[in-house]
Amino acid sequence: MSADQNASAIATQPAPSRWGAFGSVAFTVIWTASVLSNVGTAMFDTASGWLITSLNANPMIVSLVQVTVSLPLFLFTLPSGALADVIDSRRLLIAVELAILTVSVIFAGLVSLNLATPALLLATTFLLGVGGALTSPAWGATIPLLVPREELDSATALNGVGFNVGRAAGPALGGLVIAALGIAVPFWVFAASNAVIVAALVWWRKPQKAAESLPAERLVSAVRAGVRHAANNQYLRATLMRVLAFFPFACAYLALLPLLARHQISGGPQTYGILLGAIGVGAVGGSLAMRWLKDELGPDRLVAAGSFVAAFALVLFGLAHEPIMAICACLLAGGSWTVVMTKLYVSAQVALPDWARGRGLAVFLSFIFGATTVGSAVWGKLSAMAGLPIAYFVAAAGVVLAVPLAWRWKLQTGVGIDFSPAAHWRAPTVARKVENNQGPVLAVVEYRVEAANRAEFLGAVDQLGHARRRDGAYAWGVYEDVADVGRFVETFTIDSWLELMHQRERVTNADEMLAKRVRHLLAEPPRVTFCVSSERPHRTWRSRGGPAIGHP
């Protein structure tokens, strides 16, 4: 990057302020609108949970509300993470938020006219879930554009506070509004809160940034690269296994809460709102407790402790027949969920290089949403067959049993690894112009290894192969020449020439250390060749007595 480009990039960054993240007017406006939106969303969730028990109290139908929230997040978060990297995030947010506003206004009108049905409620919740999946990665990409780098930690923490404030205040307000003004009003409040978000995004102007050195990745290729990275990132894989050990079981409390409020403790909408508010208060408490718990216990023991607390909360839910016990259970459930979620999120963050952060976190969130989708459906079915207490007790047992089974998957194991870009790989030499969309590209690396270094070389090149696959390569392999002792050939394939150029920018300092280790074991420098799939002329051949058949 030239000096002029650096100056331009610096000029567009907000200046640090003594007020921290709130020193940025753009952040303050967007944050305030987000808090109002979080309150509106919590009121919508409260009203949805209460409305479905009024329309159809079947436990399976009630649990499907949580399924329709999490299923679209599971299906669309990964592609939306790649989409946020490919197109302008502000325009994406405005377009999707306008669609959410339209859907919310239509459904609020149907509820006001007493035309809402369980199918319409589930369809609306699903569409809003799709909107949430499409905007979640884009919101994450927007935060660094609102504040200077020095205030990024503060802005991230304030976002968490705003979310938990919405979870704490919204449900209680929703319950009070339903009791005082009717079931339709929270849906109108939700629509109004989305209008506030749209207005804030239209007002905000995204900072200009220096032109990219390469064209943006293709959407399908970006998704594939993200999936390949996640599949070959051992540090992220450990975090994903811990996700599967917690969320399928812990989600039972939220999926069955409307039934518990209406039937098990015989409460009204105010009681349901108070229970959801208690979950939010517990989440705030869990966030505050994280400050000293993380130093005392460490990530693995802290997640285990949070899992045991969640199991205890599930047992209390099963035993609760009075509001006070249910409120205590909600406080514990909200706090434990927040503690476990936060530590898993941090573990995923430190396991990812910058280029894969959005897509890697999208994979992480997809695992959570997939786990809660399946879990919510299972607990709804089980409660319909055996009753609410049995469903809660079985879920609690699952949380406890999963702790020792997942213990070998350690968290934050990638924290000491340098994932910053290496920027050492030279551009390939070409004798003719190669189009960006040409491919696939075959990479061939020839090594000359002394006999004494053979075993160490094979171990080192195997680790290098893992790094190449994480960066987007596939069909990787290493071969030994049977006619020439000491000659090894490494091959791997990349989707296109553009993907190869992007792969150059993905090489981290940790990857460079692996490459240096391999080069140290060689008798001479490696020889690297890149071959692009050739375009062969169309040929036809005619079978005897038959029609012409084309072959590429």
N, C-alpha and C positions, 0 to 999 in steps of 0.2 A: 504494500500500500504506500502511495506517495505521501509526501509531507502535506500537500494540499488536501488530500483525502482525509488524512488524520485530523487536520485542523477542522475540516467540515464536519467530521463525525463528532469531534469534541464540542463543537459549537452547538450541536443539536441536543446535547445532553443537559438535563436540568442541573442547576447549580445546587450544591449542598446548602442546607439551611439549619439554623439553630433549633427549628421546630421539628427536625427530623423529616420523616416522610410527609408529614402534614405541611411542610414548607412548600411543597409542590401543589399549586392550585389544581392542576389536572388530577393528581392523585386524590386530593381531598374531595373533589366533586365526584369522581368515579367511585371512591370508597363510600361516600355518603349514599349515593344512589344504590350501591350494592347492598348496604345494610338494609335500606328500605325494601329492596327486592328480596333479601333473605327473610325479612319479617313477613312479606306478602306470600312468599313460597311456603313458609311454615304454617301460615293461616290456611293456605290452599290444602296442604297435606292434612291438617287437622279436620277441615271441612270434608275432604274426600273420605277420610277414614270413618267419620261419623255418618256421612251420607250413604256409604255402601252398606253399613249395618242397618240403616233404615230401609234401603231398597231390597237387600237380600242378606240375611244374617248367616248364611251358610259359611262355615269356616274356610272352605276352599275358595269361595268367591272373595271373601274378605282378604285372604292372603294374596290373591291375584293382584290386588292394588299394588303391593310391594313388588310383585313380579313385573308388572308393567312399568314400574319406575326403573328397576334395575336392568331388565332385559335389553332395552334400547341402548343403555349405557354400555352394556357388555358387547353388543353387536357393532356399535358405531364409534366408540371412543378411539380405537386404533386408527381407522381411516380418517377420522376428524383430526387426530394428532398430526398425521401426514399432511392433511389439507391445510392446517394452520401454518405449516412450513412452506407450502407451495404458493398460497395466495395471501393477499393482504388481510391480516387478522382483524383490523378495525372494520373493514367492509363485510367480512364474514359475520362478525358479531352483530352489526346493524341489521343485516339481512335476516339472520336467524331470530334475533329478538323481535323483529317486526312480525315474523311468522308466529312466534310464541304469543305475541300480543293479540293477533287475530284469532288464534285458537281459543285463548282464554276468554276473550269477549264473547265469542259464539257460545261457549259452554256456560258462562255466567248467565247469558240470556236464556238458555234452555232451562237452567235450574230455576230462574225467576218465574218462568212460565210453567213450572212443574212438568216439564217434558223429559227430564233426565231419567235415564235407565242405567242399570249396571253395565250394559254393553257400551253405552255412550261414555260413561265415566271411565271405564277401562281404556277405551280408544283414545279419549282425551289425555289421560295420564300417559299412555304410550307415546303419543305425539309430543307431549311436553318433555318426556324422557329423551326422545330423539333430539329435541332442541337443546336439552342440557348436555347431551353427549357431544353435539357439534360445537358447543361454545366452551366447554370446559378446558380443552387444551389451548384455545385461543385466548381465554382469560389469563391462563398461566403465562403465555407469551407476551401479554400486554403489560404485566407488572414492571418488568425492567425498563419499559419505555416511559413510565410515569415518574420515576424517581432516579436520582444519580446512583451509581453503583454502590457508593458508601452507605446508602439508605435502603438497600435491597432487603437485608435481613429484617429491618424494622417494618418495611412495607409488607413483607410476607407474614410477619407476626400479627400485624394489624388486620390483615385479611382474615386470619384465623379467628381473631377476636370478633370481627364483624359477623362472621358466619355463626359463631357460637352465641352471640347476642341475639341474632335472628332466631336461632333454635330455642333460646330461653324465653324470649318475649313473645314470639309469634304464636306458639300453641296456646298460651294462656289467653292472649288477646282473641285468638280464633274461637276458643270455647266461650268466652264472655259475649262475643259478638253474635255467635250462633244462638245463644240463649236469649239475648236481648233483642236482636234485630232479624233473626232468621238465618236459614242455612245458605241463602244466596249471597249475602253480603261479603263473606270472606273471599268468594270467587271474584267479585268485582274489585275488592281491594288488591287481589293478586294481579288482575289486569292493569289496574292503575300503577302498581309498582313496576310492572314491565314497561309502561309508558315512560316512567321516570328514567329507567335505564336507557331506553332508546334516545331520549332527549339528551342525556349526558354524553352518550357516544357520538351523536350528531354534533354536539358542541365541541367535543375534543378534537384536536388536530394532531395526528400522529407525527412524531419527529421524522425529518428526512434522514436517510442513512446513505452511506456511500454505496455506489453501484457494486453488485456482486461480481466476482471475477468469473463465475460460471453461471450458465442458465440454471433456473430452478429445476429441481428434480421432478420427474414425472410422478403423478400421484400413485399409480400402481407400483412403480419401481420403488418409491419412497416407503410404501407400506411393506413391500417385500423385504427391503433393507432393514426396516425396524423389526420385523418378525425374526429375520435371520440373526440380527444382533442379540435379541432377547434369548433366542434358542441356544446361542453359543456363549452367552455371558454367564459364567458360573457364579459370579457374585450376585447378579440379579436373580438367577435361578433359585438361590438359597432363600431370598426374600419371598419369592413367589410360593415356595413350598410352605413357608410360615403363614402366608395368606390363606392357603387351603386348609391349614390346621386350625384356623380361628373363625373366619367369617361365615362358612356354611352353617356353623352351629350357633354362633353368637347372634346372628340375624333373627333368630326365633323371637326374641323379645319385641322387636319392632314390628314384625309381620303379624303377630297375634295380639298386639296391644289394643286395637279397637274392640276385639272380642272380650278381652280381660276387663276393659273399662265398662262395657255395656252389660255383660252377663255375669262375669265372675265376682265383680264387686258392686254390680248393680248401680253404676253411676250414670250421670248425664253428660252432656257435651262439655260442661265446665270441668268435670272430673277428668275427662279425656284430655282436655287442653292443659290442665295442671300436670298430668302425668307426662305429657310431651315436654312441657316447660321444665319439669324436673330433670328430664334427660339432658336438656340444654344446660341447665345449671350444673349438673354433674360433669358435662363436657368442659365447661369453664373451669370447674375445680380441678379436673384432670389436667388441663393445660397449665394451670398454676403449679400443681404438684410436680410436673415434669422438670421444673428447674432444679430441684434437689434430688428427685428420684433417679434421674439419669446418671448422676455422679455416684450415688450410693450403690446402685444395683448393676449398672451396665445394660446394654441393649437386650441381650438374651434373657437375663433374669427378670428384667423389667417387663418384657412381653409375657413371660411365663406368669409373673405375678398378676398382670392385667388379665390373663386368661382365667386364673383361679378366681379372681374377683368377679369376672363375668359369669363364671359357672355358679358362684354363690348367689349372684343377682337372679339368675334363671331359676334357681331353687326357690328363692323368695317369691318370684312371680307365680310359680306353681302353687305356693302355699297361701298367697294373698287372697283374702276375702274382705279386707278392709282397706280403705284408701291409704292409710298411713303406711302399711307394709308395702303396698304397691309403689308409693312415692319413694320410700327408701330403696326399693329395688331399682327404680328408674335412675336415682342419683348414682348408684353403684354402676349400673349398666352404661350410663352416659360417660362417666369418668373412665371406666375400663376400656370402653370402645375408643375413646380419644387417645388414651395412652398407647394402646396397641397400634392404632392407626398411625399415630405420629411417628413412632419408632420404626415401623415398617416403611413409611414414606421416606424417612431420612435414610434408611438403609438402601432403598432403591435409588435415591438421589446420588449417593456417593458411589454407587456401582456403575454409573453411567457417564460416558464422555459427553462433551457439549453437543456434538452433532446428533447424538441419539437420545438426548435427554427427553425431548417432547414425546417421541415415539416409544421410548422405553417406559416412561411414566404412563403412557396410554396403555401399554401392555399390562403394567402393574394394576392400573385402575380397572382394566377389562377383567382381570382375574378376580378382583374384589366384587365387581358387579355380577360376573358370572356365578361366583360362589353364593352371593346373596339371592340371585334369581332362583337357582336350584334349591337352595336351602329354604327360602320362603315357601316355595311350592310344596316341598316335603313336609314342613312343619304344619302347613295348612291342612294337608291331607291326613297327617297323623292325628292332629287335634280333632278332625271330623270323625275319625275312626275310634279314637281312644279317649278323647277329651283333652282340654287345655293343660291340666296339671301334668299328664303323662308326656305330652309334647315338650313341655318345659324341662321336665326331669331328664328325658332322653337327650335333649340338646345340651344340658349341663354336663351329662356324662361324656358326651362327645368332645366338648371343650377340654375336659380334664384328661381324657385318654390321648388326645392329640398332642399334648405338651411333650411327653417323653418320646412319642413316635417321631416328632419333628425336631427333636433337640439337636441332632447332628448337623442340621442346616443352620449355620452360624450367620448372624446379622452383621452388617457393616464391615464385612471382611475386605472390601475394596477401599476402605477409607485411607490407607496409606499409599495407594497406587496413583501415579501421576498420569491422569487422563487428559492433560492439556495437549493441544496439537503440537506435533513435532515439527512440521513444515520443512522436512529435510529431503523428501522424495522428489527427485527431479522429474520433469515432464518427459514422457516417452518421445523418442526420436521417430519421426514419420517421414517417409519418402514421398507421400502424396496426401492430399486432403482427406481426412476421415470425418464423416458426418457424425453428429452427436448421437443420432438414433441408430447408428450401425451397431450390430452385435448379433449374437454374443461375442465377447472378447475372450480369447484363450491366452492366459499368461503361462509362460514356460520359463523356469529358472533352473539353470544347470549349475551343479556344485561339484567341486573336486575336493575330496576329503581323504586325509591320511588314514591308514588302517587303524592306527591307535586311537583315533578320535571318532570312530564309526558310531559306537554306542551313544556317546555323549551328543554327537551331532543329531542322531535320530530323535533323541529326547527333546533337544532344543528346537528342531524343525517342526516337531509335533505341536509344541506350544505356539510356535509362530503360525502354524496352520489354524489353531483356534482363534488367534487374533485376526487372521485374514477372513475367516468365516464371520466373525463378529462385525467386520467392516463391510460385509456385503458379498464376499466371494462364495461360490458353491462348487460342488463337484471337485473338492480339493483332494489331492493325493500326492504321495512321494514314492518314487520308483528308483530301483537300483539296477544299473546296467550290468547284465550278466556277462558281457563280452569285454568290459572295460572296468577293471577293479578300481574302486574309489570314485566312480562317476555316478552321481545321483541327479534325478530330474524331479522337480516339484512342478505340478500343474494345478491350476484352478481357473474357474470361469467367472466372468462378470457379465451382467445383463447387457450392457451397452458401453459404447465409448464414453458417453457422458457419465455413466455410473463409474467407470474407471477413473475419470478425472475427479469425481467427487470422493472416490476412495482415497485418492492421494491426500485430500484435505482431512480425512478421518484418522490418519495415522497419528497415534498419541506417542508421548515420550516413553510410556511403558512398552508400546509396540517396538519403538526404535531400540530400546534396550535388548529386547528379544532378538532383533535383527543383528545387532552388534555381537551378541553372544554366538549366533550362528556363523557370522563372518570370521570371528576369532578362531573358529575350528577348521577353517578352510585352508587349503594349500595355495589357492589363488582366488582372486575376486570372482563372485558368481556372474554368470552371463544371463541376462534377462531379455526375453523376447515376448512381444505382444502380437497376436494374430487375430485379425478380425474376420468374422464369417464372410465368405465371398458370395457375391451375387452371381449365381449360375444362370446361363441362358435357358429359356424354356425349350424343352425338347419333346417331340412326340414320337410315338412308335405305334405301328398298326399291327394288331394281332391278325393272324390269317383268317380272312373272311369276317372280321369284326370291325367295330368302329374305332376311330382314333382315340388313344388314351394319352392324356398329358401327364408329364412328370417334371417337377422343378429341377 
